[in-house]
Amino acid sequence: MAKTGKPQTYNDVINALTAQSVIIPAELLEKIDAAINGNKQLSCKTREQFIEDAITALLQTLSGNHKQEKLTKESKNKKIKKR
């Protein structure tokens, strides 16, 4: 079952998975892991969180929102409380 809560066909599930998947080179994943492990003050503890934060920051920069906020545990908690 996906977000709809309804059973889906095999093809629906495969399409959803491939639409949400990105292939990242092993070398880049190693750099991401090193960044996470070398910066314990970051709020992101997983590759997925790191990548989501990086994409969000880039999109904010491209949209003209140049507020460069360091994503620490404290700033991430503030964002979560605002929601």
Helices and strands as residue ranges (DSSP letters): H 10-19, H 26-38, H 47-62, H 73-82
